[in-house]
Amino acid sequence: MSTINGKRQLANGISAFAVAAALIVATPAYAQSETATLQGHVEGASAGTQVTATDNNTGRKVAGTVDAAGNYTILGLVPGTYTITTEGRDAQTTTLLVGQTAIVDFVQAAPTAAGAGSIVVTGRRVREVRTQTVSTNITPAQIENLPQSKRNFLSFAALAPGLQVTPGENSQIQAGAVASQFTNVFIDGMSFKNPINHGGVVGQNFGLGNPFPQIAIQEYSVETQNFGAESGQTGSALITAITKTGGNKFHGSAFIEFQPKAWITQPHFDKKNNVPKPDYNRKQYGGELGGPIIPGKLHFYVAAERTNQLRPSSTGNVKLNEAPQSLTSQTNVSHNMDFKQGLYFGKLTGYVTDADTVNLIGYLRHNAQVVSNQEDCHV
């Protein structure tokens, strides 16, 4: 008889660090699916009249010009809530989502009676961009309010028709019965596709944990058919997400979630045979903070999420260097598979000129899986 003492091994999972700087020019850019468009009609306005869209979060102002027919178009807007103004008309508010077009009209009705003045009628509506693409928008309200157990922002993609998200500890996305490795995810224009290990989203095929802190995601769109070839490496579904941006006011939030083993049901036959319930608990916690460094010019946003998970044990053979080869195939050892993850995100947004915006983004994903013998094993 021999005794194999428990040992502890720390296995570092996938760690990723990405820093990206992007210069966004507010000129016509139809291929930028992470932006939105504003258009409409100003009745009675002369050619050259300006229509201004002001971002309610950052205070950023983008102007468009009315043409001879009274129509205007403002392209390349960052999704969010805007106040629309033009000379001599009441201001209006509208919300722009990723890849959508909002129509805001300023219509002046004819006088009701002699000397009675005029009535100004305003209206707005939102529609999808008129393209061949079939898409679904996942809104900020849905991400913030719909419940889910693993805080993986990709889980909300199941709201799109014809798309399935696999259950379990990661989120593999299948669209139109096509394997998950043919999906692609863009966050702030940066692809999170894994081009080496069976495709799919980084960390979602064989690893545990989440690819990105959910608290930092503002919204995203899911395109399932007829998306543009410019996206690249996409065969089934294309997800285009944007992150939150610090505004002119400080804002933040925090959360903590705890799931003990008492909240996890035990298999029927384990209960019947009085099998002890394995140890399990999961803690998820994190927070975000954003605000101005120079109001209207330079803003910051930071977010972090952590997961500490004690997972049920699994069994396997001992390593060849820990016992004679003749015994390894006959030895079964029980292991804990504890999991820890840290997700960190930071963003600086600078408005260099009225037409130019610079985003400096940093992102760190760190996984650690602790494998330890739960008990001594005797042969």
N, C-alpha and C positions, 0 to 999 in steps of 0.2 A: 504494500500500500504506500502510496506517495501522496504528499499534500502540496498543492499548488497555491501559493499565497497570492492574495489579491494585489494587483498592481494598478497603477493609474497612468493613463496615457492621454496627453493633450494633443488633439488633432486639430490643427487650424484649417478651417474651411476656406472658401473663396473669399478673398479680400479684394476690394476694388476701390481705386481712387481715380477720380476724373475731375479735371479742371478744364472749363471751356469758357472762352470769351467770344461773344457774338456781337457784331455790329449790325443793328437793325435800322434800315433806312425806310422812312415812311413815304415810299413811292409805290406805284402800282406793282404788286408782286402776287400774281394770281396763284402761283404754286405754293405759297405759304399757307398750308392748311391749318396751322395752329393759330392763325389770325382770323379776324372777322371783318365784315364790311357794313358800312352805313350808307344808305341812300334814301332819296325821297324827292318831294316836289314842294317848292315854295311859290304859291300862287301870288301873282302880282309883283314879284321881286324882279328887279332889273338884272341883266347879265353882269356878273362880277360881284354880286352880293355874297358875302361870306357866311357860311354855316359852320359853327364851332362845336366840336364834341369834346367835353371835359370829363376825364376819368375821375369818378367820385372818390377813388381810393388814393391815387397819387397826385391828382391835380394836373396831370399832363393834358395839354390842349392840342388838338389837331384840327385844322381848318380845311374846309372844302369850298369850292366856288360854284355858284349857280350859273348855269349856261343860259343861252338865249331862250330856251324852252321852259326855264324855271326849274330844271332838275339839277341835282347835285349827287356826288358820290365821294365817299371817303373810304379809302382802302387801307389795309394793313393795320387795323386797330387791335390792340391787345384785348382779349375777351374780358368783360367786366361790365359794371354799371356806369352809364354815361348820362350826362346832362347835355341836351342839345339846345343851342341858342342861335338865333339870328335876329337881325335888327328889326325892331317893331313888333315882334311876336313873343308870346309867352313861352318860357322854357319848357322843354319836355324831358322826360327820363325814360331810358330804355336799357335793357340788358342784352349784351352780345355774348353768344356762346361760341365755342371753337368751331370754325368753319361755316358759321351762319351769316345771313344777311338780315339786318333790321331795316325796316322802311319807316321813316318818320316824315310825315307830310305836314305842311303848314298851309292850310287852305282858307282863303278869305271869301266869305259869302257876300252876296249882293246886299245892299241896304234893304232893311225891312219896310221902310216908309220914307217919304221925303223928309230929309233933315234928321232922320233917326239914327244916322251913323251906320256902322257895319258890324257884323258878327264874325269873329275869327274862329274858325273850326280847325282843330288840330287832331291828328290821329297817328297811330303807330301800330305796326304789326311786325311779326318776326316770321321769317320763312327760311327754309334751307336754301343754300346756294343752288342755282339751277344747273346742275351737272348730272352726269349719268351715275354718280356714286350713290350707293345705298348706305346710309349712315344713321347712327343713333348717338345722341348726346347724353353723357353722364354729367349731371349738373352738380354744382357745389352743394345744393340743398340735399341731394341724394347721398353724396359722399358723407356729409356731416350727420345725417339723420337716420339713414337706413342701417339696421343692425347687422353685424357679422361677427364671427368669433375669432378670426385670425388677423384682422387689420391688414389685409392685403388689398390694395386699391384695385387690383385686377379682378377681384371677385365681382365687382359691380358690372363687369362686362357681360355677365349673364343676363342683364336686362335687355340686351340687344337680341332681336329675333334671329333664330337659327344659330345661336352661339352657345356653347356649353363650357363651363369651367369645372374642371375635375375637383371632387371633394378631396379632403386630406390636408396635409401640412404645407402644400404649395398650390399654386394656381396655374395649371396647364390649360391653355385656351384652344378649343377646337371649334372651327367654323365650317359649316357645310360638310361635315363628316370627313374633313381633312385633318391630318395629324398636326399636333401642336407645334412641331418644329417649323411649320410654314407661316407662323404668325410673326409680326414685328411690332415693337413698341417704341415709340419716339417720345422722349420727355424733353421739352424745350428744344426740339429739333435734333436731339442726340439719340441715336439708335441704341437700344438695350438688347439687341438680338445677339445670341451666342453663335458665332459663325463656326465654332470649332467642335463643341461637344453636342452633337445631335441637334443643333439649331434651337429654335424656341427662344424664350426670354431668359436672360442670365439668372441662374440660380433656381429656375423653376422646373427643370427636368429631373434632376437627381438630387439636388441639394434641398435643405430645409430653409425655412424662413421666408422673408419677403424681399422683393427686389429693390424697394424704395420706401422711404417713410410716408405712410398714407397721409399723415397730418400736413405734409408739405404740398400735396397735390391739390390744385384748385378745381380742375375739371378735366374731362377728356371726351374725345369722340371715338366711336368704333365704326370703322368702315368695313363692310363685309362683301361688297361686290363692286366691280368696275372702278376700283381706285386707280389713281394715276401711276404710271410706270416710274415716275421720278422718286417714289418712296424706296424702291429697291428691296431685294431679298424678302419679298412678301408674296405668299401664294394663297393665303386663306383669309386672314383678317389683319387690318392695320389699325393700331391704337395710337392716337395722337393726344398727348397730355401736356398740360402746362402747369408750372409750379406757381405758388403764391409769391406776391411781391410786397415788400414793405411799403407803407403809404405815408401820408403826411401826419398821421396820428399813430401813436404807439398802440399796438394791440398784441395780445398773446393768449395762449390757452395751455392747459395741461390735462393729462388724463392718467388714470391707473386702472388696470383690469387684473383681476385675480380669479383663477379657476382651480379650486382644490379637488382632490380625488373624490371627495364626497359628492361632487356635482357630476361625476362621470359614472354612467351605469356600468354594471358588471355583466358579462355574458351569463345567460341563463344557466348553463351547465356548470360554470364555475361556482355560482351560488349554490346550486343543488349539491355539488360535491364538497362544499365548504372550503373552496380554494381561497386563500387569503387574497385580498384585493391589493394589486401592486401599487407601489408609491407613484404618485403623479401629482404635479401641480404646475401651473403656468402663470407667470407674472409678466404683464406688458405695461410699460409706462413710458411717458415722454412728454414733450411740450414744444411750443413754438413761440417766437418773439419777433416782431417786425416793427419798423418805424423809420423816422427820418434821421439822417445825419445832417444833411442840409435840405430843409423842406423845399420840395419842388425840384430839387436838383440831384440829390444823392440819397438813396434809401437802402436799408439793409433788411434781410430776413434770414433767420436761422431756425432749424428744427432738428429734433433728435427723437428717436424711438429705440427702446431696448426690449429684448425678450429674454427671460430666464425660464427655462423649462426643464423640469425633472420628468423624464419620460420613462414608461414601463421598460423593464429589462428585456433583453433578447439573449439568445444562446448562440454559441459558436465554438469552434475548436481553438485550442491554445496555439500559440506560435511555435514554429519548428525550433527556434532557438531557446525555448523555455522548457522543453521536455524532449525525451528521445523520440525519434521519428516513429518508432513502432507504437508509441502511446498516443500520439497527437490525434490520430483518426478515431480513437476510442474515448477521447476525453471531451466532455462537454462542459463549457463554462458559462455561467450566467453573467451578463454584462448590463450595467446601466448605460443608457445612451443620452446623457444630459446634453442640452443644447442651449447655447447663448448666442445672441446676435445684437449688434449695435449698428444703427443706421443714422448717419449724420449728414446734414445738408446746410449749405450756406449760399447766400446770393446777395451780390451788390448790384444795384441798378442805378446807372448814372445817365442823366439826360444832358448830353453834350451840347446839342443845339436843338432848335425847334423841330428838326427833321431827323436827328440821330439819337439813338439810344444804345448804350453799352451795358451788357449784362456780364458779370464775372461770377461764375458758378463753381462751387466745390462740393464734392460728394464722396462719402466714404461708407463702404459696407464691409462689416467684419463679422465673420461667423466663426464660432469655436464649438466643436463637439467633443465632450469629455467622455471617454470610454473607460469604465472602471469595472473590475470584478466585484460582483455583489456579494459573493460568498465563496468560501473555500470549496474546492472540488476534490473529491476523493476517488481514486481508481483502485 
